[in-house]
C-alpha cells in the first residue's frame, strides 16, 4: 500500500521583533493546518523573529526571548509536526539561522543554515555562524524521507540538498524569506525545477510574505518536481495549502530523525494553483503591500502627501488608497505663483475620483514673507535655484506640521529617476517618512498609473496627467527636461550604470551621446549620494535599489573617465 504525508505550506506575514505576536500566529495556523488534515506544517525562515531582524540579534535578551517563544509554539505541536524558523545559540554564544522540528509538544531536533548570503540586501554573515550538518527527517514509520534546508541553502550549487538527496531523501523542504523584485518569481521557479530534476526529488518551498521597511516579501510558495511546478501559492497575501507527498523507499535512512506524524494511504484534494500576476500588476501589488505594512506595523492609520497634479503624486494617491482605504488618505495641494490652472485642476480631479480628503494651502504668503526676510538679511533678492528650493521646503514644512498635529505619516512622491540625479530638494519634496515609488523609474510610473486605473476600474488618473510634460513648477514655463534628458534615456542610464554596474567607459558605447551626456549624468548620480542617504525608505522593486543594495560613500574622490 502506498503511503503519503500531508504537508501544509503556511505563508505568513510576520513582524520583525514581535516575538509573542508571531508565536501566537504560528500556533493559530498550526491549528488551521491540523483541521485541514495536515500532518506537518512548513513555516517561513526565521518565523519567530521575522526577517531580517538585523541588529536586534546583538541583544542577548532578544535571543533568549525568541527561544522562549519557540518553546511556547512547540507545546502546541501535538497531533501535528511543524518546521519553524528561529535564532539558535550554542554554548559558546554563536548564533545560527535555524529551523526547529517540533512534534509531541517539544523540539525534536534543530537544523542550522549552512549557506549564509552576504550580498545585495543580505548581511547574514554579520550575525550568524555557519551550520555544518545536513538533516534528514523520516515522517512516520512509512512516510517519506525528507531533507531540510533554509533559503540560500537551495540557491547555491553545492547546497546541502545534494547530500540529502544522495542519502535517500525523496522530498526536499525549504523554509525561505526571499525578498521581491520584479520578475523574481520566475527565477525562483526555474531554480526549484532545476533542483528537483537534478536530485530526482519533490520540493516543498514556503516563502515569507509582507513588507519590512524597504523590503517586500511576495510569498508565492511552491511545490515542484521534475515535471515542473505543481503548485503556486498567491503572491502578496497569506495562504495555507496542504499537499500529499508519497513515501519512496531509497538509501540508508539510519541517520534520519524520526518525526511522529500521521501517515495514511488517503491523499487529500489537490490544492489549486494561483495564476501569476502580470508584470505591472505584480509591481503595483508589491508597492501596495509595502506601503500598507510600513504604515500599519509602525502604528500609523492615516497618511498625507503633497498633491501637485503631476504623475508621481497621482500614483502615490492611488497606491495609498489601495493600501489603506480612501478614508485614511489626505492629499494637500500647495500651489504657488508658478502653479498652472491645469495642475491645480488635476490635483482636485484625482483626489475627487479616489474619494480622498483634499486640502488646498497656497504657499504664496509664506513664500513672499520668507523672500522679504531673506532680502533684509542678504541685501539682495533671493533668485534662481535657492528661490525654487525655498518653495519646496515651505511645502515640506506644511506637510510636517499636518503630520505633527494629526499623527499622519507623510509620504514622499519622488521616483528613482529623480532621486538618482538629485532632481529633488532636501527638506523639501524629500520630506516624509515613507517613499512608496522611490525605486520606480519614471517610465514605470506612467505604466503603473495605467495599472491603477485598471485596479480601480475607472480613470482615477485622467489623461491630462499622462500627456502633460513633467514639471516641478518652481519657475515660469519650467519642465523637467530643462535640466534632465528625456526620461526614457535617463532611465536607460540608471538601469545600466546603477542597476547593471556598467562602467562609464562602457556606458558611453551603449548610449547615444548625441542625445545625452553620459559623463554629466554619471557625475550627477555620484554627487547626489548625500541626498539619497537622507531620503525616506521606500519599497525595493528593481534588482538593485538605492540604499540597501547600492552603498556608495558620500565623501568620494574617485571620478570615472
C-alpha positions as CSV (number, residue, x, y, z in Angstrom):
1,X,0.0,0.0,0.0
2,X,1.4,3.4,-0.9
3,X,1.5,5.9,2.0
4,X,1.9,9.6,1.9
5,X,2.3,12.5,4.3
6,X,0.1,15.6,4.1
7,X,2.3,18.8,4.3
8,X,1.0,22.3,4.7
9,X,2.7,25.4,3.4
10,X,1.9,28.3,5.8
11,X,2.8,31.5,4.0
12,X,2.7,34.1,6.8
13,X,3.0,37.9,7.1
14,X,5.1,38.4,10.3
15,X,6.5,41.4,12.0
16,X,10.2,41.7,12.9
17,X,10.7,41.7,16.6
18,X,7.1,41.0,17.5
19,X,8.0,37.7,19.1
20,X,4.9,37.0,21.1
21,X,2.6,38.1,18.3
22,X,4.5,36.0,15.8
23,X,4.4,33.0,18.1
24,X,0.6,33.3,18.6
25,X,0.1,33.5,14.9
26,X,2.2,30.3,14.4
27,X,0.1,28.5,17.0
28,X,-3.1,29.7,15.3
29,X,-2.0,28.5,11.9
30,X,-0.9,25.1,13.3
31,X,-4.5,24.6,14.4
32,X,-5.8,25.6,11.0
33,X,-3.5,23.2,9.2
34,X,-4.4,20.4,11.6
35,X,-8.1,21.0,10.9
36,X,-7.4,20.7,7.1
37,X,-5.8,17.3,7.5
38,X,-2.1,18.3,7.5
39,X,0.5,16.1,9.3
40,X,3.3,18.7,9.1
41,X,3.4,22.4,8.6
42,X,6.3,24.4,7.0
43,X,6.7,28.0,8.2
44,X,9.0,30.6,6.6
45,X,12.6,31.3,7.5
46,X,13.1,33.0,11.0
47,X,9.4,32.6,11.7
48,X,9.7,33.6,15.3
49,X,11.8,36.7,14.9
50,X,10.6,37.9,11.5
51,X,13.1,38.6,8.7
52,X,15.5,40.3,8.7
53,X,16.0,41.0,12.4
54,X,19.2,42.9,11.8
55,X,21.0,44.3,14.9
56,X,18.3,43.0,17.2
57,X,20.4,39.9,17.1
58,X,23.1,41.7,19.1
59,X,20.7,41.9,22.0
60,X,21.0,38.8,24.3
61,X,17.5,39.3,25.7
62,X,16.1,39.2,22.1
63,X,17.8,35.8,21.5
64,X,16.6,34.5,24.9
65,X,13.0,35.6,24.3
66,X,12.9,34.1,20.8
67,X,13.8,30.7,22.3
68,X,11.1,31.2,25.0
69,X,8.5,31.8,22.3
70,X,9.8,28.7,20.4
71,X,9.1,26.6,23.4
72,X,5.6,28.0,23.6
73,X,5.0,27.1,20.0
74,X,6.4,23.6,20.5
75,X,3.9,23.0,23.2
76,X,1.1,23.5,20.7
77,X,2.6,21.0,18.2
78,X,0.6,18.0,19.3
79,X,-1.0,15.6,16.8
80,X,0.8,17.6,14.1
81,X,4.5,18.5,13.5
82,X,6.0,21.8,12.4
83,X,9.2,23.2,11.0
84,X,9.6,26.7,12.5
85,X,12.4,29.2,11.9
86,X,14.2,30.8,14.9
87,X,17.5,32.0,16.1
88,X,19.6,29.3,17.8
89,X,22.5,29.8,20.0
90,X,25.2,27.3,21.0
91,X,27.0,27.0,24.3
92,X,29.8,29.4,23.1
93,X,27.3,32.1,22.2
94,X,27.4,31.7,18.5
95,X,24.1,32.4,16.7
96,X,22.6,30.4,13.9
97,X,19.7,31.0,11.5
98,X,17.9,27.8,12.3
99,X,14.8,25.7,11.9
100,X,13.3,23.7,14.8
101,X,11.5,20.4,14.1
102,X,8.5,20.4,16.5
103,X,6.3,17.4,17.5
104,X,4.7,15.9,20.5
105,X,4.9,19.2,22.3
106,X,8.7,19.6,22.2
107,X,11.7,20.4,20.0
108,X,12.8,17.1,18.4
109,X,15.9,18.5,16.6
110,X,17.3,21.6,15.0
111,X,18.8,22.4,11.6
112,X,21.3,25.3,11.2
113,X,21.5,27.1,7.9
114,X,24.7,26.1,6.1
115,X,24.9,28.8,3.3
116,X,24.7,32.4,4.5
117,X,24.1,35.1,1.9
118,X,26.1,38.3,2.2
119,X,25.3,40.3,-0.9
120,X,22.6,42.7,-2.0
121,X,20.2,43.2,0.8
122,X,21.6,40.3,2.9
123,X,24.1,40.6,5.8
124,X,23.8,37.2,7.4
125,X,27.5,36.7,8.0
126,X,27.4,39.8,10.2
127,X,25.3,37.9,12.6
128,X,25.3,34.2,12.1
129,X,27.7,31.3,12.2
130,X,27.6,28.6,9.6
131,X,25.8,25.3,10.2
132,X,27.8,22.2,9.5
133,X,25.4,19.3,9.2
134,X,22.6,18.5,6.8
135,X,19.5,16.9,8.2
136,X,17.3,14.0,7.1
137,X,13.8,13.5,8.5
138,X,11.6,10.4,8.3
139,X,7.9,11.2,8.7
140,X,6.1,8.3,10.4
141,X,7.1,4.7,10.1
142,X,6.2,4.5,6.4
143,X,6.4,8.1,5.3
144,X,8.8,9.8,3.0
145,X,12.4,10.7,3.8
146,X,12.9,14.5,3.6
147,X,15.9,16.8,3.6
148,X,15.7,20.2,5.3
149,X,17.2,23.5,4.2
150,X,16.8,27.2,4.7
151,X,16.5,29.7,1.8
152,X,20.1,30.2,0.4
153,X,20.9,26.5,1.1
154,X,18.9,25.7,-2.1
155,X,20.2,28.6,-4.2
156,X,23.8,27.7,-4.2
157,X,25.1,24.8,-6.4
158,X,26.8,23.0,-3.6
159,X,24.0,23.3,-1.1
160,X,23.0,20.6,1.4
161,X,20.2,19.4,-0.8
162,X,22.7,17.4,-2.8
163,X,23.9,15.4,0.1
164,X,20.4,14.9,1.4
165,X,19.2,13.6,-1.9
166,X,22.1,11.2,-2.2
167,X,21.4,9.9,1.3
168,X,17.9,8.9,0.2
169,X,15.6,12.0,0.5
170,X,12.8,11.9,-1.9
171,X,11.5,15.2,-0.7
172,X,13.3,18.5,0.0
173,X,11.8,21.0,2.4
174,X,12.9,24.7,2.1
175,X,12.0,27.5,4.6
176,X,12.6,30.8,2.9
177,X,12.5,34.6,3.2
178,X,13.2,35.6,-0.4
179,X,12.5,39.3,-1.0
180,X,10.7,40.6,-4.0
181,X,11.9,42.4,-7.0
182,X,10.1,42.5,-10.4
183,X,10.1,39.1,-12.1
184,X,11.8,37.3,-9.1
185,X,9.1,34.6,-9.1
186,X,10.3,33.3,-12.5
187,X,13.9,33.0,-11.2
188,X,12.6,31.0,-8.2
189,X,10.5,28.7,-10.3
190,X,13.3,27.9,-12.7
191,X,15.7,27.3,-9.7
192,X,13.3,24.8,-8.0
193,X,12.6,22.9,-11.1
194,X,16.3,22.7,-11.9
195,X,17.0,21.4,-8.3
196,X,14.1,18.9,-8.5
197,X,15.4,17.4,-11.8
198,X,19.0,17.3,-10.6
199,X,18.1,15.4,-7.4
200,X,15.0,13.5,-8.7
201,X,13.0,14.8,-5.7
202,X,9.9,16.8,-5.0
203,X,10.4,20.2,-3.3
204,X,8.1,21.9,-0.9
205,X,9.1,25.6,-0.7
206,X,7.4,28.1,1.7
207,X,8.2,31.8,1.4
208,X,7.5,34.8,3.7
209,X,5.0,37.4,2.7
210,X,4.7,41.1,3.9
211,X,6.5,44.4,4.0
212,X,9.6,45.1,6.1
213,X,11.0,48.6,5.7
214,X,12.4,48.7,2.1
215,X,11.8,45.0,1.5
216,X,8.6,43.3,0.4
217,X,8.3,39.5,0.6
218,X,5.8,38.3,-2.0
219,X,5.1,34.8,-0.9
220,X,4.5,32.7,-3.9
221,X,5.3,29.4,-2.1
222,X,5.6,26.4,-4.4
223,X,5.7,22.7,-4.9
224,X,7.9,21.4,-7.6
225,X,9.1,18.1,-9.1
226,X,11.0,17.0,-12.2
227,X,7.9,17.7,-14.3
228,X,7.7,21.3,-13.3
229,X,5.8,23.5,-10.8
230,X,2.9,21.5,-9.3
231,X,1.5,24.3,-7.2
232,X,1.8,28.1,-6.9
233,X,0.6,30.0,-3.9
234,X,-0.8,33.5,-4.3
235,X,1.6,36.5,-4.2
236,X,1.3,39.3,-1.6
237,X,-1.1,37.6,0.7
238,X,-1.1,35.0,3.4
239,X,-2.2,31.5,2.4
240,X,-2.3,27.9,3.7
241,X,-2.3,24.9,1.3
242,X,-2.0,21.2,2.0
243,X,-0.2,18.8,-0.3
244,X,0.3,15.0,-0.3
245,X,3.8,13.6,-0.8
246,X,4.2,9.8,-1.2
247,X,6.8,7.7,0.6
248,X,9.6,6.4,-1.6
249,X,12.0,3.8,-0.2
250,X,15.6,4.6,-1.1
251,X,19.0,4.5,0.5
252,X,20.2,4.1,4.1
253,X,17.9,6.0,6.5
254,X,19.6,5.2,9.7
255,X,20.7,8.8,10.2
256,X,17.2,10.2,9.6
257,X,15.4,11.8,12.6
258,X,12.1,10.1,13.2
259,X,9.2,12.6,13.2
260,X,6.0,11.1,14.6
261,X,3.2,12.2,12.3
262,X,0.1,10.6,10.9
263,X,0.7,8.8,7.6
264,X,-2.0,7.2,5.6
265,X,-3.0,5.8,2.2
266,X,-5.5,8.6,1.7
267,X,-4.5,11.6,-0.3
268,X,-6.1,15.0,0.2
269,X,-7.6,17.0,-2.6
270,X,-5.1,18.7,-4.8
271,X,-4.6,22.4,-3.9
272,X,-5.4,24.8,-6.7
273,X,-2.6,27.0,-8.0
274,X,-2.9,30.8,-8.3
275,X,-2.3,32.3,-11.7
276,X,0.7,34.7,-11.8
277,X,0.1,38.4,-11.9
278,X,1.0,40.5,-14.9
279,X,4.3,42.3,-14.6
280,X,2.8,45.7,-13.9
281,X,0.1,44.3,-11.5
282,X,2.8,42.5,-9.6
283,X,4.8,45.7,-9.0
284,X,1.6,47.6,-8.1
285,X,0.7,45.0,-5.5
286,X,4.2,45.0,-4.1
287,X,4.0,48.8,-3.6
288,X,0.6,48.5,-2.0
289,X,1.7,45.8,0.4
290,X,5.0,47.6,1.2
291,X,3.1,50.8,2.0
292,X,0.4,49.2,4.0
293,X,2.7,47.1,6.1
294,X,5.1,50.0,6.8
295,X,2.2,52.2,8.0
296,X,0.3,49.6,10.0
297,X,3.3,47.8,11.6
298,X,4.6,51.2,12.7
299,X,1.3,52.4,14.2
300,X,0.1,54.8,11.5
301,X,-3.6,54.7,10.5
302,X,-3.5,57.6,8.1
303,X,-1.2,59.2,5.5
304,X,-0.7,62.6,4.0
305,X,1.2,63.8,1.0
306,X,1.7,66.7,-1.4
307,X,-0.6,66.5,-4.4
308,X,0.9,68.5,-7.3
309,X,-1.4,67.4,-10.1
310,X,1.5,65.5,-11.7
311,X,2.0,61.9,-12.5
312,X,4.1,60.9,-9.4
313,X,1.7,62.3,-6.8
314,X,-1.3,60.8,-8.7
315,X,0.3,57.3,-8.5
316,X,1.1,57.8,-4.8
317,X,-2.5,58.8,-4.1
318,X,-3.8,55.6,-5.9
319,X,-1.3,53.4,-4.0
320,X,-2.3,54.9,-0.7
321,X,-6.0,54.3,-1.3
322,X,-5.4,50.8,-2.4
323,X,-3.2,50.2,0.7
324,X,-5.1,51.9,3.5
325,X,-8.6,52.9,2.2
326,X,-9.8,56.3,1.0
327,X,-10.9,57.4,4.4
328,X,-7.3,57.3,5.7
329,X,-5.7,59.4,2.9
330,X,-5.3,63.2,2.7
331,X,-3.9,65.0,-0.3
332,X,-2.6,68.5,0.1
333,X,-2.3,70.9,-2.8
334,X,0.1,73.7,-2.1
335,X,0.0,76.0,-5.2
336,X,2.5,78.8,-5.7
337,X,2.6,81.8,-8.1
338,X,4.0,79.3,-10.7
339,X,1.3,76.7,-10.4
340,X,-0.9,76.4,-13.5
341,X,-4.6,76.1,-13.5
342,X,-4.2,72.7,-15.2
343,X,-2.2,71.1,-12.5
344,X,-4.4,72.6,-9.7
345,X,-7.4,71.2,-11.5
346,X,-5.9,67.8,-11.9
347,X,-4.9,67.6,-8.3
348,X,-8.6,68.2,-7.4
349,X,-9.8,65.7,-10.0
350,X,-7.5,62.8,-8.9
351,X,-8.5,63.4,-5.3
352,X,-12.2,63.5,-6.1
353,X,-12.0,60.4,-8.3
354,X,-10.3,58.5,-5.4
355,X,-12.7,59.9,-2.8
356,X,-9.9,61.2,-0.5
357,X,-9.8,64.3,1.6
358,X,-8.3,67.2,-0.3
359,X,-6.8,70.3,1.3
360,X,-5.5,73.4,-0.7
361,X,-3.0,75.5,1.2
362,X,-1.5,78.2,-1.1
363,X,2.2,78.9,-0.2
364,X,2.4,82.4,-1.6
365,X,2.0,84.2,1.8
366,X,4.8,82.1,3.3
367,X,7.0,82.4,0.2
368,X,6.6,86.2,-0.1
369,X,7.3,86.7,3.6
370,X,10.4,84.5,3.6
371,X,11.7,86.2,0.5
372,X,11.3,89.5,2.3
373,X,13.0,88.2,5.4
374,X,16.0,87.0,3.3
375,X,16.2,90.2,1.4
376,X,16.6,92.1,4.6
377,X,19.4,89.7,5.7
378,X,21.2,89.5,2.3
379,X,20.6,92.9,0.9
380,X,19.5,91.5,-2.4
381,X,16.7,89.3,-3.8
382,X,16.8,85.5,-3.5
383,X,16.6,84.2,-7.1
384,X,17.3,81.1,-9.1
385,X,17.7,77.7,-7.6
386,X,17.6,78.9,-3.9
387,X,14.2,80.5,-4.5
388,X,13.0,77.4,-6.2
389,X,14.1,75.2,-3.4
390,X,12.6,77.5,-0.8
391,X,9.1,76.8,-2.3
392,X,9.7,73.0,-1.9
393,X,10.9,73.5,1.7
394,X,7.8,75.6,2.6
395,X,5.7,72.7,1.3
396,X,7.7,70.2,3.4
397,X,7.2,72.4,6.4
398,X,3.4,72.4,5.9
399,X,3.2,68.6,5.5
400,X,5.2,68.0,8.6
401,X,3.0,70.4,10.6
402,X,0.0,68.4,9.5
403,X,1.8,65.2,10.4
404,X,2.7,66.5,13.9
405,X,-0.8,67.8,14.5
406,X,-2.7,64.7,13.4
407,X,-0.2,61.8,13.7
408,X,-0.3,61.2,10.0
409,X,2.6,59.5,8.1
410,X,3.9,61.8,5.4
411,X,4.6,60.1,2.0
412,X,7.1,61.5,-0.4
413,X,6.3,61.2,-4.1
414,X,9.7,61.2,-5.8
415,X,10.7,58.5,-8.2
416,X,14.1,56.7,-8.9
417,X,14.9,58.8,-11.9
418,X,14.7,62.0,-9.9
419,X,16.5,60.5,-6.9
420,X,19.3,59.2,-9.0
421,X,20.2,62.6,-10.4
422,X,19.4,64.6,-7.3
423,X,16.4,66.3,-9.0
424,X,14.7,66.7,-5.7
425,X,15.1,69.1,-2.7
426,X,16.4,68.0,0.7
427,X,14.0,69.1,3.4
428,X,11.5,69.9,0.7
429,X,9.8,67.4,-1.6
430,X,12.1,64.8,0.1
431,X,10.4,65.4,3.4
432,X,8.5,62.4,4.7
433,X,8.6,59.0,6.5
434,X,8.0,56.7,3.6
435,X,8.7,56.9,-0.2
436,X,6.4,54.4,-2.0
437,X,7.7,55.0,-5.5
438,X,11.4,55.8,-4.8
439,X,12.6,52.7,-6.7
440,X,10.3,53.2,-9.7
441,X,11.9,54.7,-12.9
442,X,9.9,57.5,-14.3
443,X,8.6,55.5,-17.3
444,X,7.4,52.8,-15.0
445,X,5.4,55.4,-13.0
446,X,3.4,56.1,-16.2
447,X,2.8,52.3,-16.7
448,X,1.6,51.9,-13.2
449,X,-0.8,54.8,-13.4
450,X,-2.5,52.8,-16.2
451,X,-2.4,49.8,-13.8
452,X,-4.0,51.9,-11.1
453,X,-6.9,52.9,-13.4
454,X,-7.5,49.2,-14.2
455,X,-7.2,48.3,-10.5
456,X,-10.0,50.8,-9.6
457,X,-11.9,50.0,-12.8
458,X,-12.2,53.7,-13.7
459,X,-9.9,56.6,-14.7
460,X,-8.9,57.9,-11.3
461,X,-5.9,59.4,-13.0
462,X,-7.1,61.4,-16.0
463,X,-5.5,61.5,-19.4
464,X,-4.3,65.1,-18.9
465,X,-1.9,63.9,-16.2
466,X,-0.4,61.4,-18.6
467,X,0.2,63.8,-21.5
468,X,1.4,66.9,-19.7
469,X,5.2,67.4,-19.7
470,X,6.6,66.7,-16.3
471,X,7.3,69.9,-14.4
472,X,8.2,70.9,-10.8
473,X,6.5,74.3,-11.4
474,X,9.1,76.2,-9.3
475,X,9.6,78.9,-12.0
476,X,7.6,80.1,-15.0
477,X,7.4,77.6,-18.0
478,X,9.6,75.1,-16.3
479,X,9.8,71.4,-17.4
480,X,11.9,68.6,-16.1
481,X,13.7,68.3,-19.4
482,X,15.2,71.8,-18.9
483,X,17.6,70.0,-16.5
484,X,17.3,66.3,-17.3
485,X,17.4,64.3,-20.6
486,X,14.2,62.6,-21.8
487,X,13.2,60.2,-19.1
488,X,13.4,57.1,-21.4
489,X,17.1,57.8,-21.9
490,X,17.7,58.7,-18.3
491,X,16.0,55.5,-17.2
492,X,18.4,53.5,-19.5
493,X,21.4,55.2,-17.9
494,X,20.1,54.4,-14.4
495,X,19.4,50.8,-15.4
496,X,22.9,50.3,-16.9
497,X,25.0,52.4,-14.6
498,X,23.3,51.9,-11.2
499,X,21.4,48.6,-11.5
500,X,23.8,46.9,-14.0
501,X,27.0,48.5,-12.6
502,X,28.2,49.2,-16.2
503,X,31.3,51.4,-16.0
504,X,31.2,54.9,-17.6
505,X,33.6,53.7,-20.4
506,X,31.1,51.0,-21.5
507,X,28.1,53.3,-20.9
508,X,29.5,55.8,-23.5
509,X,29.5,53.0,-26.1
510,X,25.9,51.9,-25.3
511,X,24.2,55.3,-25.0
512,X,23.7,57.8,-27.9
513,X,25.9,60.7,-26.9
514,X,24.1,63.0,-29.4
515,X,21.0,62.9,-27.1
516,X,22.6,62.7,-23.6
517,X,25.9,63.5,-21.9
518,X,26.9,60.3,-20.1
519,X,29.7,61.9,-18.1
520,X,27.4,64.6,-16.8
521,X,24.7,62.1,-15.7
522,X,27.2,59.8,-14.0
523,X,28.6,62.8,-12.2
524,X,25.1,63.8,-11.1
525,X,24.4,60.3,-9.8
526,X,27.6,60.1,-7.8
527,X,27.4,63.6,-6.4
528,X,23.9,63.2,-5.0
529,X,24.6,60.2,-2.7
530,X,24.4,62.6,0.2
531,X,20.7,63.3,-0.7
532,X,19.9,59.7,-1.1
533,X,21.4,58.8,2.3
534,X,18.9,61.2,3.9
535,X,15.9,60.1,1.9
536,X,12.9,58.2,3.3
537,X,12.9,54.5,3.0
538,X,10.8,53.1,0.2
539,X,9.8,49.8,-1.5
540,X,12.5,47.9,-3.3
541,X,11.2,47.0,-6.8
542,X,14.3,46.7,-9.0
543,X,17.1,44.1,-8.7
544,X,19.3,46.9,-7.3
545,X,17.8,49.7,-5.3
546,X,19.5,52.7,-3.7
547,X,20.1,52.2,0.0
548,X,20.2,48.5,0.9
549,X,21.7,47.3,-2.4
550,X,23.9,50.2,-3.6
551,X,26.0,51.6,-0.7
552,X,28.3,54.3,-2.0
553,X,30.5,56.6,0.1
554,X,29.2,60.1,0.4
555,X,32.7,61.5,0.6
556,X,34.2,60.1,-2.5
557,X,37.1,61.5,-4.5
558,X,37.0,58.9,-7.3
559,X,35.9,60.1,-10.7
560,X,35.4,57.7,-13.6
561,X,36.8,58.5,-17.1
